[in-house]
């Protein structure tokens, strides 16, 4: 009887400790500091800047998102070579732990159409700066999970995509974007989780 009681007690202690560890790990995964968000935003901007100065890639057709050092690439490129080049650049950026290359290959959609050709280098730099400013402000703002929000700027029009926890967080992100210097319009496409 004593041995059975000891075994049951030992199993209960192990189960309690395991549950505590699982809760601790879950909390560690959901708690992100402003430093984490800033680090991810800086990785994203380094990659986007490299794409901007690369003569073979159209940075306006490639969306870069970083979370905990894992970079996700989305958008379209004209060939597998361009897809591999974009992935290789991202992998070699400082701080990147992994690259999820989801770029689609669509020949004929190189992104060098009239809209992109009309965009000057200066405008490209202004748009990249605007996106970086918004990402930085979001990362430092309480009540906003910047790592869940993608920011894209094209000729002063900012598009926000991703998921947020509440309507208030969605509105706050939109207000931050609108109040950023150089922004002429905001398309708030953020989804609110149910």
N, C-alpha and C positions, 0 to 999 in steps of 0.2 A: 504494500500500500504506500509506504514512504517513497519507494522508487518511482512509482507511477505519479505521485504528487510532484516529485522533483522534476520529472520529465515534462509534465504539463506546465509547471511554473517556468522551466527553462524555455519551452516553446513560446509561452506568453511573452516573456522578456524579449526573445529574439524577434517576435512579430511586432512588438511595440517599438523596438529599436529600428527595425526595417521600415516601419511606417513613418517614423520620425525622420529617417534619412531620406525617404522618398519625398516627403513634404519639403524638406530642406532643399533637395535638388530641384524640385519643381519651382520653389520660390527663387532659387538662384537663376533659373532659366528665364523667369519672367521679369526679374528686376534688372533693369539696364540703367546705367548711370548716364549723365550728360556726357561724360568723357567717352563712353562707348559710342554714343551717337556721333560725337564730333570726330572720333577716330574713323568711323565708317564713312562719314561725309567727306573726310579728307582723302580717303582711298578712292571714293567715287570721283572726286574732282581731279585727282592725279590721272586717273584712267581717261576721263573725258578730255582733259587737256592734251594728253598724248594723242588721242584720236583726232583732236582738232588740228594738231600740227602734222598729222600723218597724211601724205598726199594720196594714199590709196583707199582710205576709209572716209565715209561720210558720217561725221559724228551726229548729225541731225536725224539719222535713221537708226541710231543705236541708243537704247536706254540702258543705263548702268545703275544697278541698285546694289548696295552693300549692307549686309547684316552680319555682325560678329566676324568680320573678315572674309565672309563668303560672298563672292560677287556673282550676280545674276545679270546676264546680258540678254536683252530682248530687242526685237526690231527686225529689219530686213537688210540683207546684203546681196550683191549681185552674183556671188559665186562662193564655192566651198573655200577657195583660197582666202577670200576676204573674211569669211567666218573664222577660219583658223588663225588668221592674222589678228583679228580682234580678240580672240580667246588667248592667244599667246601674249599680247600686250597686257591684258588684264592679269594673267598668271604671274607676270614678271613685276607687277607693281608692288611696291613695298607694303607689307602688312596683309597681303592677300593670302588666305589659307586654302581657298578652293574657288573654282570658277564653274558656274552652271551656265553653259553656253546654249541658250535657247534661241539664238539667232536663226531666222528663216532665210533660206536661199531662194531668191526670186529674181531670176534673170530679167533684165529690162526694167527693174525697179531699183536701179543703182542710187536713186535719190539725187541725181544730178540734173533734175528737171528745172524748168524755169524758176520755180520758187526758190530752190536752193542756190541756183546760179546768181540770182539777184541779191542774195544775202551777202553783205560785205564782211570782210574779216573783222572789222571794228564792231559790227553788229553782233557777230558770233561771240566775240570776247565779252561784249556787254551782256548778252544773254547768258553766257556761262557764269559771269560774275553775279548776275541777278539770281540765278538758280542757287549758286553757292551761298549767297547772303540769306536767302530764304531758308535753305537747309540748316545753316548755322543758327539762325534765330529760332527755328523750330526745335533744334536740338537743345537749346538753352531754356526753352519755355516750359514751365510746369504745366501739366495737364495735356501735353501733346506727346505722342510717341512718334518722334521724327523718323525712327527706323522703319515705320510702317507706311511712310508717305514718300512717294516719288514726285520730284519736282522737275518739270521741263519748261523751258522758256524759249519762245520763238518770236522774235521781233517785239519784245515787251509783253507778249501774251503768255501768262503763266498757266500751265495745266497741272493740277494736283490730282494724283491717282493713288489708290491704295485703300486700306481699310482702317477705320478708327472705331473707338469704343462707344462714342456717343455723338449726338447731334451737336452738342456744345463744343466738343473737340473738333468736329468738322468745321463749324463756324469760326472757331479761333484760328485754325490753320488758314482758312480763307482770308480772314482779316489780316493776319500777319503777312500773307502774300500781297494783298492789296496795298498795305502800308509800306511796302518795300520800294525804295527809290528805283525808278526805271520801269516799273510795272504799269502797263496801260490797261490791261484787262486780266481777269482771273477766271479760268474755267475750273470750278471746283467739282471734280468728278469722284470725290472721296465717297466710299460706301461706308455706311454705319452698320457695324456687326449687330446681329439680332441677339 
